[in-house]
Amino acid sequence: MRPGIEALATVIEKWLPHEDDKAKVVSGSANGPVVQSALFDYEGLMERLMDDEILAKKITGIFFDDIPKRISALNQAVLVGDAKNAELHAHSMKGSGGNIGANRFRNVAADLRKRENPAILP
């Protein structure tokens, strides 16, 4: 692998489930159990969307359709050493992840964004 790809793979590894990410049922509703995990904040998403499950499905669908494009754009910025666009893509992914409650994803994107030069990954 090229150095930029290896670095990006290392960062993406942080997004994968870890032992402390196991989901737990925190309450129940008319629609079934409410599951909470370090990866995804379902309750927070539903609170922001005023419990509109149809809207939640639509927004999460848009997120999952869009995020591969954003990751690809971030990867391209990293490969060419474009720190400004790498920071822009990391910022955008941080916001998207935060909006839908993708906690770990948001945190990794925030870590990338805070770097002095996001195009130089760990």
Buried (B, 14 or more C-beta within 10 A) or exposed (E): EEEBEEBBEEBEEBBEEEEEEEBEEEEEEEEEEBEBBBBBBBBBBBEBBEEEEEBBEEBBEEBEEEBEEBBEBBBBBBBEEBBEBBBBBBBBBBEBBBBBBBBBBBBBBBBBBEBEEBBBBE
